[in-house]
């Protein structure tokens, strides 16, 4: 018998989450294109709302998150009682695993999916099942082929992180229709606000009517509130009540709640961010296409980043280090099986032009 506490075996199988870096190997602060943050900052209205909480630091926040739920419900025509809120959408993804999976159960997600899915799965002692991709994109048939009587959850990010790929509404509907009713389909829509209106995947409508769909969203991306860690989700009342049983109390701050309400209501800022991202994502993808002869390829993205895969002489690792030397930190993900790719956030115009020029220079230098 050990004379010290021993962690559960499945906990020690977890590879800890590694966030995007902020500094170079030698400590320099350079253009950070590694974490998919909003290059335009935060809505001025949200900043002012956050600052208004400075005189309430001694108070606990409203544990019901009422003002946030009501603002979200009004914006998206939802029932506020069916909105769950969390410390980023990450907490809600963990709550789903905690409430609906455990030892002996299986949780499915796609290869090159969001790293939190595997962490959340292993944290509760469940078994991760990785469905093959189709050229970095979600393959519904591959997911369905993995379903067994032990399957309890299917996680799908749409658009997907870190690939940026998007599964259209017909594919999401087909996936849901083929899943057993006791399997929870979690649709992670962290990047949904970057989609054109015509590209809605139908997930929120499914969550309104289906008893086994949970849609999650975040304020960290298009709203520019990553520092405040606020996420939310929508599902059947029974699912939401189960999540509340294990949700941390006071999990969203007073300042964060006020900022989130202002951010939801500032639709002009969201539209401006979406337009900027669409323009410079298309420009950046076209620049990468010009480097196709050197083996660089941009995976089609609907998010606020582009995954560039390196299929020629220049490797992703060499490019990662070269871009860092040039003043740009991007995301290299060998730990997720993506040693051949770099995920590059769409930044300001200056940053986007600069990182494209730096990649071009690396290619020309061989």
C-alpha positions in Angstrom: 0.0 0.0 0.0 1.3 3.5 -0.9 2.1 5.8 2.0 0.9 8.8 -0.1 -2.4 9.7 -1.9 -2.6 8.0 -5.3 -4.5 9.8 -8.2 -7.0 7.7 -10.1 -5.3 6.0 -13.1 -7.4 7.8 -15.6 -6.4 11.2 -14.2 -2.7 10.4 -14.8 -3.6 9.5 -18.4 -4.6 13.1 -19.1 -2.3 15.3 -21.1 -2.7 18.7 -19.6 -4.1 21.5 -21.8 -1.4 23.7 -23.3 -2.6 27.2 -24.1 -1.3 29.4 -26.9 2.0 31.1 -26.1 2.3 34.8 -25.5 6.1 35.2 -25.6 8.9 33.9 -27.7 11.6 31.4 -26.6 13.8 34.4 -25.6 11.0 36.2 -23.8 10.0 38.7 -26.4 6.4 39.9 -26.6 5.4 39.8 -30.3 2.3 39.5 -32.4 0.2 36.8 -30.7 -1.7 34.8 -33.3 -1.9 31.6 -31.2 -5.1 31.8 -29.2 -7.8 33.0 -31.6 -8.4 36.2 -29.7 -10.3 39.1 -31.1 -7.7 41.4 -32.8 -10.2 44.3 -32.6 -10.4 44.1 -28.8 -13.7 44.3 -26.9 -16.8 46.3 -27.4 -16.4 49.7 -25.7 -19.8 49.2 -24.1 -18.6 45.9 -22.6 -15.5 47.5 -21.2 -17.5 50.3 -19.6 -19.9 47.7 -18.1 -17.0 45.7 -16.7 -15.5 48.8 -15.1 -18.8 49.6 -13.4 -18.3 46.5 -11.2 -15.2 48.0 -9.5 -17.3 49.2 -6.5 -18.7 45.7 -5.9 -15.6 43.6 -5.4 -16.6 42.6 -1.8 -19.9 41.1 -3.1 -20.5 37.6 -4.4 -21.9 37.6 -7.9 -25.5 36.5 -8.6 -25.2 32.8 -8.7 -28.2 32.5 -11.0 -26.6 34.5 -13.8 -30.0 36.1 -14.3 -29.0 39.2 -16.3 -26.8 37.1 -18.6 -29.4 34.5 -19.2 -32.1 37.1 -19.9 -29.9 39.0 -22.3 -28.9 35.9 -24.2 -32.5 34.7 -24.3 -33.7 38.0 -25.7 -31.0 38.0 -28.4 -31.6 34.5 -29.6 -35.2 33.9 -28.8 -34.6 31.3 -26.1 -36.0 30.2 -22.8 -33.8 31.8 -20.1 -34.5 28.9 -17.7 -32.8 26.5 -20.2 -29.6 28.5 -20.4 -26.6 27.1 -18.5 -23.6 29.4 -17.9 -20.0 28.6 -17.1 -16.4 29.7 -16.7 -16.0 29.8 -20.4 -17.7 27.2 -22.5 -14.9 24.9 -21.3 -16.6 24.5 -18.0 -19.9 23.5 -19.7 -18.0 20.9 -21.8 -16.7 19.5 -18.6 -20.1 19.6 -16.9 -21.5 17.5 -19.8 -19.0 14.8 -19.3 -19.4 15.0 -15.5 -23.2 14.6 -15.6 -23.5 12.0 -18.4 -20.4 9.9 -18.6 -18.2 7.9 -16.3 -16.1 4.7 -16.0 -17.2 2.1 -18.5 -18.8 4.7 -20.8 -17.5 6.0 -24.2 -17.3 9.5 -25.5 -16.8 10.2 -29.2 -15.1 13.1 -30.9 -13.3 13.6 -34.2 -9.6 13.5 -34.8 -8.1 17.0 -34.7 -11.0 18.0 -32.4 -10.8 20.5 -29.5 -8.3 19.2 -26.9 -10.7 19.8 -24.0 -13.0 16.9 -25.2 -10.4 14.3 -24.3 -9.5 16.0 -21.0 -13.2 16.1 -20.0 -13.7 12.5 -21.0 -10.7 11.1 -19.1 -11.4 13.3 -16.1 -14.5 11.3 -15.4 -13.0 8.0 -16.1 -14.8 7.5 -19.5 -13.1 6.1 -22.6 -12.3 8.5 -25.5 -13.2 7.2 -28.9 -11.6 9.1 -31.8 -13.5 9.1 -35.1 -11.4 9.5 -38.3 -11.6 12.8 -40.1 -12.2 13.5 -43.8 -9.3 15.8 -44.9 -9.3 17.5 -41.5 -13.1 17.9 -41.5 -15.9 16.2 -39.5 -17.0 12.9 -41.0 -20.5 12.1 -39.8 -20.4 8.5 -41.1 -17.1 7.9 -39.3 -18.7 9.2 -36.1 -21.7 7.0 -36.5 -19.5 3.9 -37.1 -18.0 4.5 -33.7 -21.3 4.4 -31.8 -21.8 1.4 -29.5 -24.2 0.7 -26.6 -21.5 2.2 -24.3 -21.6 5.6 -26.1 -22.9 8.4 -23.9 -21.7 11.6 -25.5 -20.6 12.8 -29.0 -18.7 16.2 -29.1 -18.7 18.1 -32.3 -17.1 21.5 -32.7 -18.7 23.4 -35.6 -16.8 25.3 -36.9 -14.1 22.9 -35.7 -11.1 23.9 -33.7 -8.2 23.6 -34.6 -9.1 23.0 -38.3 -11.7 25.6 -39.0 -13.8 23.2 -41.0 -17.6 23.4 -41.0 -20.3 20.7 -41.2 -23.5 22.1 -42.8 -27.0 21.8 -41.2 -27.9 18.7 -43.3 -25.0 16.8 -41.9 -25.7 17.9 -38.3 -29.3 16.9 -38.7 -28.3 13.5 -40.2 -25.9 12.9 -37.3 -28.5 13.7 -34.7 -31.2 11.6 -36.4 -29.0 8.5 -36.4 -27.8 8.8 -32.7 -29.6 6.8 -30.0 -31.8 8.9 -27.8 -29.7 8.2 -24.8 -26.6 9.7 -26.4 -26.0 13.4 -25.7 -24.9 15.4 -28.8 -22.8 18.4 -27.7 -22.5 21.0 -30.4 -19.6 23.3 -29.5 -20.3 26.6 -31.4 -17.5 28.7 -30.0 -16.9 30.2 -33.4 -20.6 30.2 -34.7 -20.8 34.1 -34.7 -18.1 34.1 -37.5 -20.4 32.3 -39.8 -22.5 34.0 -42.5 -26.2 33.9 -41.5 -26.9 31.4 -44.4 -24.5 28.9 -42.8 -26.3 28.3 -39.5 -25.9 24.6 -38.8 -29.3 24.3 -37.2 -27.9 23.3 -33.8 -29.8 25.8 -31.8 -33.1 24.9 -33.3 -32.3 21.2 -32.5 -31.5 22.2 -28.9 -34.9 23.9 -28.7 -36.8 20.7 -29.5 -34.6 17.7 -28.9 -34.1 16.1 -25.5 -30.5 15.0 -26.2 -28.8 18.1 -27.7 -26.6 20.6 -25.9 -25.3 23.7 -27.8 -22.4 25.6 -26.2 -21.1 29.1 -27.0 -18.6 31.5 -25.6 -17.9 35.2 -25.1 -14.2 34.6 -25.5 -14.0 34.9 -29.3 -16.0 37.4 -31.3 -17.1 39.3 -28.2 -13.4 39.7 -27.0 -14.1 38.8 -23.4 -11.5 36.0 -23.1 -10.1 37.3 -19.8 -13.5 37.1 -18.1 -14.1 33.4 -19.0 -17.9 33.4 -19.8 -19.6 30.7 -21.7 -23.1 29.5 -22.0 -25.2 26.6 -23.4 -28.7 25.7 -24.3 -30.5 22.4 -23.9 -33.6 20.6 -22.7 -34.6 21.5 -19.2 -33.6 18.1 -17.8 -30.1 18.4 -19.2 -29.6 21.9 -17.8 -30.9 20.8 -14.4 -28.3 18.0 -14.3 -25.5 20.4 -15.2 -26.5 22.8 -12.5 -26.1 20.1 -9.9 -22.4 20.0 -10.5 -21.8 23.5 -11.7 -19.5 25.6 -9.5 -21.4 28.3 -7.5 -20.6 31.9 -8.4 -18.8 30.7 -11.6 -19.2 34.0 -13.5 -18.1 37.3 -11.9 -20.1 40.5 -11.4 -17.9 42.4 -13.9 -18.1 39.5 -16.4 -21.8 39.3 -16.2 -22.3 43.0 -16.8 -19.7 42.9 -19.7 -21.5 39.9 -21.2 -24.8 41.7 -21.2 -23.4 44.7 -22.9 -21.5 42.6 -25.4 -24.7 40.7 -26.4 -26.5 44.0 -27.0 -23.6 45.6 -29.0 -24.5 43.9 -32.3 -22.6 46.5 -34.3 -19.3 45.4 -32.7 -20.1 41.8 -33.6 -20.9 42.7 -37.2 -17.7 44.8 -37.5 -15.6 41.9 -36.2 -17.3 39.4 -38.4 -16.7 41.5 -41.5 -13.0 42.2 -40.6 -12.5 38.5 -40.1 -14.2 37.4 -43.3 -12.1 39.9 -45.4 -8.7 39.1 -43.9 -9.3 35.3 -43.6 -10.1 35.2 -47.4 -7.1 37.4 -48.1 -4.8 35.2 -46.0 -6.1 32.0 -47.6 -5.4 33.4 -51.0 -1.9 34.2 -50.0 -1.3 30.7 -48.8 -2.7 29.4 -52.1 0.0 31.3 -53.9 2.5 29.2 -51.9 0.9 25.9 -53.0 3.9 25.0 -55.2 6.0 24.9 -52.0 3.6 22.5 -50.3 1.6 24.9 -48.2 -2.2 24.4 -48.1 -4.9 26.4 -46.2 -7.7 24.2 -44.9 -11.0 25.9 -45.7 -12.0 27.7 -42.6 -15.2 29.3 -41.3 -13.6 30.4 -38.0 -11.3 33.3 -37.0 -8.2 31.3 -37.8 -6.7 29.3 -40.7 -5.0 25.9 -40.4 -2.0 25.9 -42.7 -0.6 22.4 -43.4 2.9 21.9 -44.7 3.3 19.1 -47.3 6.6 20.1 -48.9 10.2 20.8 -48.0 9.4 23.5 -45.4 8.0 21.8 -42.3 5.5 23.2 -39.8 8.1 23.1 -37.0 10.7 25.1 -39.0 8.0 27.6 -40.0 6.8 27.9 -36.4 10.3 28.8 -35.2 10.9 31.0 -38.2 7.7 32.9 -37.6 8.6 33.4 -34.0 12.0 34.8 -35.0 10.1 37.2 -37.3 7.8 38.4 -34.5 4.7 36.2 -34.8 3.6 33.5 -32.4 1.2 31.0 -34.0 0.0 27.6 -32.7 1.9 24.4 -33.5 0.0 21.3 -32.3 2.1 18.2 -32.4 0.5 17.1 -29.2 -2.8 16.8 -31.1 -1.4 14.9 -34.0 -0.9 18.1 -36.0 2.8 18.2 -36.3 2.3 19.0 -40.0 0.2 22.1 -39.4 0.1 25.6 -37.9 -3.1 27.2 -36.7 -2.8 31.0 -37.4 -5.3 33.5 -35.9 -6.6 36.2 -38.2 -5.2 39.3 -36.6 -5.3 43.0 -37.5 -4.6 44.0 -41.1 -1.0 44.7 -40.2 -0.5 41.4 -38.4 -2.2 39.4 -41.1 -0.1 41.0 -43.9 3.0 40.6 -41.8 2.6 36.9 -41.0 1.9 36.1 -44.6 5.0 38.0 -45.7 7.1 36.1 -43.1 5.8 32.8 -44.4 6.6 33.9 -48.0 10.1 34.8 -46.9 10.6 31.4 -45.2 9.5 29.6 -48.4 11.8 31.7 -50.6 14.7 31.0 -48.2 14.0 27.3 -48.7 
